Amino acid sequence: MEVKIEESWRRHIGAEFDKQYFADLVAFVRSEYMHHTCYPPGKLIFNAFNLCPFDSVKVVIIGQDPYHEPGQAHGLSFSVNDGVPFPPSLVNIFKEIQLDLGTPMPTSGNLTRWAGQGVLLLNATLTVRAHQAASHQRKGWEEFTDAAIKALNADRDHLVFILWGGYARSKAALIDQSRHLVLQSVHPSPLSANRGGWFGNHHFSRANDYLEAHGMEPIRW
């Protein structure tokens, strides 16, 4: 695993690369990619950071770990490559955007277009073994991605942190809610969303209202 990360992120969290946990993590990930099929492709592990520089971040959407089936994951939480069928959670995200903003269902589930507008699509765990959800959790990735959240919390103002589901909502403890907006709801997966609390959460319009109130361009969801 070659650690190539966008320069502004390196300035803010580069110290993590020198810590023992990260050296252990790199050794683990290299071994996994050598002996198993893993996702996303190695060159896309840090895609979320590389597509959304530190000073460009306006919104952070936290996922848990990458999709673990072929062709789906490309380093952005909830996003899939062009031409890949939408996973159920992403279908529900687009349905809520349609309900909230009237934006029609897109033809692609590739959220690179969000990243380019300042949406950091951050999975807490950045790699996974094929067909084995959560297989790379608790190996050090969470410490690294928590460092990124803490850096944004400390060094930026008026960001929107969007936390869906119990795991993401646990990250609220890292965020100063007097300086940032934290939006929380159930997860968009059908199991959670269909119990209520997902549809009608208006997170997309609420995020845009907050950004505009603080002099920033809204996101074209």
C-alpha atoms as a printed R data frame, in Angstrom:
    type eleno elety resid chain resno       x       y       z
1   ATOM     1    CA   MET     A     1   0.000   0.000   0.000
2   ATOM     2    CA   GLU     A     2   1.540   3.267  -1.156
3   ATOM     3    CA   VAL     A     3   0.378   6.213   0.930
4   ATOM     4    CA   LYS     A     4  -0.357   8.909  -1.636
5   ATOM     5    CA   ILE     A     5  -2.597  11.547  -0.128
6   ATOM     6    CA   GLU     A     6  -3.450  15.058  -1.266
7   ATOM     7    CA   GLU     A     7  -0.974  17.643   0.048
8   ATOM     8    CA   SER     A     8  -3.317  19.726   2.209
9   ATOM     9    CA   TRP     A     9  -4.446  16.568   3.991
10  ATOM    10    CA   ARG     A    10  -0.835  15.529   4.475
11  ATOM    11    CA   ARG     A    11  -0.174  18.840   6.217
12  ATOM    12    CA   HIS     A    12  -3.034  18.289   8.652
13  ATOM    13    CA   ILE     A    13  -2.864  14.550   9.351
14  ATOM    14    CA   GLY     A    14   0.517  13.500   7.977
15  ATOM    15    CA   ALA     A    15   1.804  12.872  11.492
16  ATOM    16    CA   GLU     A    16  -0.428   9.785  11.566
17  ATOM    17    CA   PHE     A    17   1.791   8.133   8.955
18  ATOM    18    CA   ASP     A    18   4.709   8.122  11.404
19  ATOM    19    CA   LYS     A    19   2.829   6.368  14.212
20  ATOM    20    CA   GLN     A    20   3.227   2.697  15.038
21  ATOM    21    CA   TYR     A    21  -0.441   1.854  14.535
22  ATOM    22    CA   PHE     A    22  -0.202   3.130  10.956
23  ATOM    23    CA   ALA     A    23   2.904   1.077  10.208
24  ATOM    24    CA   ASP     A    24   1.048  -1.991  11.516
25  ATOM    25    CA   LEU     A    25  -1.990  -1.062   9.427
26  ATOM    26    CA   VAL     A    26   0.085  -0.708   6.243
27  ATOM    27    CA   ALA     A    27   1.641  -4.130   6.828
28  ATOM    28    CA   PHE     A    28  -1.797  -5.679   7.349
29  ATOM    29    CA   VAL     A    29  -3.317  -4.041   4.262
30  ATOM    30    CA   ARG     A    30  -0.362  -4.983   2.035
31  ATOM    31    CA   SER     A    31  -0.654  -8.599   3.143
32  ATOM    32    CA   GLU     A    32  -4.418  -8.633   2.550
33  ATOM    33    CA   TYR     A    33  -4.110  -7.181  -0.964
34  ATOM    34    CA   MET     A    34  -1.308  -9.632  -1.745
35  ATOM    35    CA   HIS     A    35  -3.168 -12.755  -0.624
36  ATOM    36    CA   HIS     A    36  -6.841 -11.884  -1.170
37  ATOM    37    CA   THR     A    37  -9.073  -9.831  -3.406
38  ATOM    38    CA   CYS     A    38  -9.721  -6.544  -1.615
39  ATOM    39    CA   TYR     A    39 -11.558  -3.318  -2.368
40  ATOM    40    CA   PRO     A    40 -11.232  -0.578  -3.423
41  ATOM    41    CA   PRO     A    41  -8.306  -0.870  -5.875
42  ATOM    42    CA   GLY     A    42  -5.100   0.079  -4.099
43  ATOM    43    CA   LYS     A    43  -4.674   3.369  -5.920
44  ATOM    44    CA   LEU     A    44  -8.151   4.476  -4.770
45  ATOM    45    CA   ILE     A    45  -7.803   3.777  -1.037
46  ATOM    46    CA   PHE     A    46  -7.361   7.503  -0.301
47  ATOM    47    CA   ASN     A    47  -9.724   8.658  -3.056
48  ATOM    48    CA   ALA     A    48 -12.029  10.551  -0.673
49  ATOM    49    CA   PHE     A    49  -9.123  12.716   0.482
50  ATOM    50    CA   ASN     A    50  -7.581  13.164  -2.944
51  ATOM    51    CA   LEU     A    51 -10.831  14.337  -4.560
52  ATOM    52    CA   CYS     A    52 -11.730  16.723  -1.730
53  ATOM    53    CA   PRO     A    53  -8.792  18.752  -0.349
54  ATOM    54    CA   PHE     A    54  -8.867  19.740   3.331
55  ATOM    55    CA   ASP     A    55  -9.648  23.409   2.699
56  ATOM    56    CA   SER     A    56 -12.395  22.549   0.197
57  ATOM    57    CA   VAL     A    57 -14.456  20.405   2.583
58  ATOM    58    CA   LYS     A    58 -17.938  21.747   3.305
59  ATOM    59    CA   VAL     A    59 -19.857  18.564   4.165
60  ATOM    60    CA   VAL     A    60 -18.662  15.264   5.655
61  ATOM    61    CA   ILE     A    61 -20.734  12.099   5.122
62  ATOM    62    CA   ILE     A    62 -19.421   9.228   7.229
63  ATOM    63    CA   GLY     A    63 -19.849   5.606   6.169
64  ATOM    64    CA   GLN     A    64 -18.609   2.445   7.861
65  ATOM    65    CA   ASP     A    65 -16.584   0.417   5.348
66  ATOM    66    CA   PRO     A    66 -16.373  -0.023   1.557
67  ATOM    67    CA   TYR     A    67 -18.736  -2.082  -0.550
68  ATOM    68    CA   HIS     A    68 -17.309  -5.586  -0.753
69  ATOM    69    CA   GLU     A    69 -18.624  -6.905  -4.079
70  ATOM    70    CA   PRO     A    70 -16.807  -6.616  -7.448
71  ATOM    71    CA   GLY     A    71 -16.710  -3.265  -9.207
72  ATOM    72    CA   GLN     A    72 -18.576  -1.284  -6.579
73  ATOM    73    CA   ALA     A    73 -16.091   0.450  -4.267
74  ATOM    74    CA   HIS     A    74 -13.912   3.306  -5.483
75  ATOM    75    CA   GLY     A    75 -12.935   4.979  -2.253
76  ATOM    76    CA   LEU     A    76 -15.978   7.179  -1.587
77  ATOM    77    CA   SER     A    77 -18.565   6.272   1.048
78  ATOM    78    CA   PHE     A    78 -21.944   5.183  -0.403
79  ATOM    79    CA   SER     A    79 -20.693   5.774  -3.986
80  ATOM    80    CA   VAL     A    80 -20.319   3.194  -6.763
81  ATOM    81    CA   ASN     A    81 -18.599   3.299 -10.118
82  ATOM    82    CA   ASP     A    82 -20.474   4.367 -13.248
83  ATOM    83    CA   GLY     A    83 -22.586   1.566 -14.667
84  ATOM    84    CA   VAL     A    84 -22.840  -0.343 -11.382
85  ATOM    85    CA   PRO     A    85 -26.375  -1.005 -10.095
86  ATOM    86    CA   PHE     A    86 -27.275   1.191  -7.134
87  ATOM    87    CA   PRO     A    87 -26.941  -0.571  -3.757
88  ATOM    88    CA   PRO     A    88 -30.134  -0.335  -1.665
89  ATOM    89    CA   SER     A    89 -28.751   2.351   0.675
90  ATOM    90    CA   LEU     A    90 -27.838   4.552  -2.262
91  ATOM    91    CA   VAL     A    91 -31.313   4.099  -3.767
92  ATOM    92    CA   ASN     A    92 -32.778   5.399  -0.517
93  ATOM    93    CA   ILE     A    93 -30.333   8.329  -0.445
94  ATOM    94    CA   PHE     A    94 -31.445   9.358  -3.926
95  ATOM    95    CA   LYS     A    95 -35.124   8.864  -2.996
96  ATOM    96    CA   GLU     A    96 -34.711  11.199  -0.021
97  ATOM    97    CA   ILE     A    97 -32.949  13.794  -2.203
98  ATOM    98    CA   GLN     A    98 -35.897  13.585  -4.604
99  ATOM    99    CA   LEU     A    99 -38.387  14.011  -1.756
100 ATOM   100    CA   ASP     A   100 -36.362  16.794  -0.150
101 ATOM   101    CA   LEU     A   101 -35.249  18.833  -3.155
102 ATOM   102    CA   GLY     A   102 -37.205  17.515  -6.138
103 ATOM   103    CA   THR     A   103 -33.994  16.349  -7.830
104 ATOM   104    CA   PRO     A   104 -34.742  13.368 -10.092
105 ATOM   105    CA   MET     A   105 -33.042  10.011  -9.617
106 ATOM   106    CA   PRO     A   106 -29.632  10.170 -11.337
107 ATOM   107    CA   THR     A   107 -28.446   7.672 -13.921
108 ATOM   108    CA   SER     A   108 -25.160   6.977 -12.113
109 ATOM   109    CA   GLY     A   109 -24.355   6.193  -8.499
110 ATOM   110    CA   ASN     A   110 -20.899   7.738  -8.857
111 ATOM   111    CA   LEU     A   111 -20.714  10.525  -6.254
112 ATOM   112    CA   THR     A   112 -17.451  12.011  -7.523
113 ATOM   113    CA   ARG     A   113 -19.620  14.976  -8.526
114 ATOM   114    CA   TRP     A   114 -20.316  15.585  -4.822
115 ATOM   115    CA   ALA     A   115 -16.668  15.246  -3.837
116 ATOM   116    CA   GLY     A   116 -15.757  17.924  -6.368
117 ATOM   117    CA   GLN     A   117 -18.125  20.323  -4.610
118 ATOM   118    CA   GLY     A   118 -16.636  19.797  -1.157
119 ATOM   119    CA   VAL     A   119 -18.401  16.687   0.141
120 ATOM   120    CA   LEU     A   120 -15.927  14.409   1.931
121 ATOM   121    CA   LEU     A   121 -17.336  10.894   1.506
122 ATOM   122    CA   LEU     A   122 -15.395   9.255   4.302
123 ATOM   123    CA   ASN     A   123 -15.628   5.607   5.284
124 ATOM   124    CA   ALA     A   124 -14.327   4.932   8.793
125 ATOM   125    CA   THR     A   125 -12.530   1.864   7.405
126 ATOM   126    CA   LEU     A   126 -10.933   2.416   4.004
127 ATOM   127    CA   THR     A   127 -10.437  -1.185   2.807
128 ATOM   128    CA   VAL     A   128 -12.280  -4.508   2.910
129 ATOM   129    CA   ARG     A   129 -11.750  -8.117   1.800
130 ATOM   130    CA   ALA     A   130 -14.042  -9.246  -1.017
131 ATOM   131    CA   HIS     A   131 -17.404 -10.651   0.111
132 ATOM   132    CA   GLN     A   132 -16.528 -10.098   3.808
133 ATOM   133    CA   ALA     A   133 -18.139  -7.005   5.277
134 ATOM   134    CA   ALA     A   134 -16.235  -5.432   8.174
135 ATOM   135    CA   SER     A   135 -13.214  -7.670   7.566
136 ATOM   136    CA   HIS     A   136 -10.724  -4.788   7.905
137 ATOM   137    CA   GLN     A   137 -12.336  -3.090  10.880
138 ATOM   138    CA   ARG     A   138 -10.361  -2.579  14.105
139 ATOM   139    CA   LYS     A   139  -7.001  -2.798  12.310
140 ATOM   140    CA   GLY     A   140  -6.152   0.905  12.630
141 ATOM   141    CA   TRP     A   141  -8.217   2.601   9.953
142 ATOM   142    CA   GLU     A   142 -10.655   4.010  12.503
143 ATOM   143    CA   GLU     A   143  -7.836   5.763  14.354
144 ATOM   144    CA   PHE     A   144  -6.677   7.330  11.101
145 ATOM   145    CA   THR     A   145 -10.114   8.486   9.958
146 ATOM   146    CA   ASP     A   146 -10.926   9.783  13.462
147 ATOM   147    CA   ALA     A   147  -7.768  11.899  13.159
148 ATOM   148    CA   ALA     A   148  -9.173  13.361   9.933
149 ATOM   149    CA   ILE     A   149 -12.508  14.177  11.611
150 ATOM   150    CA   LYS     A   150 -10.694  15.749  14.584
151 ATOM   151    CA   ALA     A   151  -8.535  17.869  12.261
152 ATOM   152    CA   LEU     A   152 -11.583  19.168  10.399
153 ATOM   153    CA   ASN     A   153 -13.346  19.858  13.673
154 ATOM   154    CA   ALA     A   154 -10.385  21.807  15.066
155 ATOM   155    CA   ASP     A   155  -9.089  23.655  12.008
156 ATOM   156    CA   ARG     A   156 -12.242  24.483  10.037
157 ATOM   157    CA   ASP     A   157 -15.469  26.278  10.911
158 ATOM   158    CA   HIS     A   158 -19.095  25.866   9.826
159 ATOM   159    CA   LEU     A   159 -18.869  22.384   8.359
160 ATOM   160    CA   VAL     A   160 -21.826  20.014   8.077
161 ATOM   161    CA   PHE     A   161 -21.255  16.507   9.460
162 ATOM   162    CA   ILE     A   162 -23.899  14.002   8.305
163 ATOM   163    CA   LEU     A   163 -24.110  10.889  10.478
164 ATOM   164    CA   TRP     A   164 -26.411   8.047   9.427
165 ATOM   165    CA   GLY     A   165 -26.861   5.020  11.660
166 ATOM   166    CA   GLY     A   166 -25.496   4.123  15.063
167 ATOM   167    CA   TYR     A   167 -21.886   3.717  14.029
168 ATOM   168    CA   ALA     A   168 -21.613   7.076  12.277
169 ATOM   169    CA   ARG     A   169 -23.548   8.769  15.071
170 ATOM   170    CA   SER     A   170 -20.905   7.652  17.558
171 ATOM   171    CA   LYS     A   171 -18.561  10.124  15.796
172 ATOM   172    CA   ALA     A   172 -20.654  13.052  17.066
173 ATOM   173    CA   ALA     A   173 -18.510  12.974  20.208
174 ATOM   174    CA   LEU     A   174 -15.548  14.172  18.097
175 ATOM   175    CA   ILE     A   175 -17.358  17.273  16.810
176 ATOM   176    CA   ASP     A   176 -17.865  20.684  18.454
177 ATOM   177    CA   GLN     A   177 -21.527  21.310  17.718
178 ATOM   178    CA   SER     A   178 -21.227  24.981  18.653
179 ATOM   179    CA   ARG     A   179 -19.038  25.493  15.563
180 ATOM   180    CA   HIS     A   180 -20.378  22.902  13.146
181 ATOM   181    CA   LEU     A   181 -23.762  21.482  12.155
182 ATOM   182    CA   VAL     A   182 -24.276  17.803  12.966
183 ATOM   183    CA   LEU     A   183 -27.188  16.051  11.242
184 ATOM   184    CA   GLN     A   184 -28.103  12.584  12.516
185 ATOM   185    CA   SER     A   185 -30.648   9.963  11.504
186 ATOM   186    CA   VAL     A   186 -31.108   6.248  11.046
187 ATOM   187    CA   HIS     A   187 -29.089   4.563   8.294
188 ATOM   188    CA   PRO     A   188 -30.482   4.616   4.729
189 ATOM   189    CA   SER     A   189 -30.272   0.817   4.414
190 ATOM   190    CA   PRO     A   190 -33.746  -0.661   3.841
191 ATOM   191    CA   LEU     A   191 -33.700  -2.464   7.192
192 ATOM   192    CA   SER     A   192 -33.301   0.829   9.054
193 ATOM   193    CA   ALA     A   193 -34.985   3.272   6.668
194 ATOM   194    CA   ASN     A   194 -38.215   1.305   6.431
195 ATOM   195    CA   ARG     A   195 -38.645   1.445  10.212
196 ATOM   196    CA   GLY     A   196 -38.952   5.219   9.944
197 ATOM   197    CA   GLY     A   197 -36.696   8.196  10.515
198 ATOM   198    CA   TRP     A   198 -34.901   8.182   7.186
199 ATOM   199    CA   PHE     A   199 -37.415   9.514   4.689
200 ATOM   200    CA   GLY     A   200 -38.216  13.112   5.515
201 ATOM   201    CA   ASN     A   201 -35.008  13.812   7.442
202 ATOM   202    CA   HIS     A   202 -34.309  16.706   5.012
203 ATOM   203    CA   HIS     A   203 -30.567  16.420   5.569
204 ATOM   204    CA   PHE     A   204 -29.753  17.648   2.074
205 ATOM   205    CA   SER     A   205 -31.803  20.850   2.227
206 ATOM   206    CA   ARG     A   206 -30.750  21.460   5.847
207 ATOM   207    CA   ALA     A   207 -27.087  21.115   4.884
208 ATOM   208    CA   ASN     A   208 -27.549  23.585   2.031
209 ATOM   209    CA   ASP     A   209 -29.445  26.053   4.209
210 ATOM   210    CA   TYR     A   210 -26.592  26.003   6.723
211 ATOM   211    CA   LEU     A   211 -23.921  26.454   4.057
212 ATOM   212    CA   GLU     A   212 -25.773  29.384   2.493
213 ATOM   213    CA   ALA     A   213 -26.305  30.970   5.927
214 ATOM   214    CA   HIS     A   214 -22.527  30.936   6.348
215 ATOM   215    CA   GLY     A   215 -21.744  32.373   2.926
216 ATOM   216    CA   MET     A   216 -20.983  29.133   1.083
217 ATOM   217    CA   GLU     A   217 -22.299  27.722  -2.174
218 ATOM   218    CA   PRO     A   218 -24.916  24.992  -1.642
219 ATOM   219    CA   ILE     A   219 -24.231  21.457  -2.869
220 ATOM   220    CA   ARG     A   220 -25.906  20.366  -6.100
221 ATOM   221    CA   TRP     A   221 -27.126  17.044  -4.733
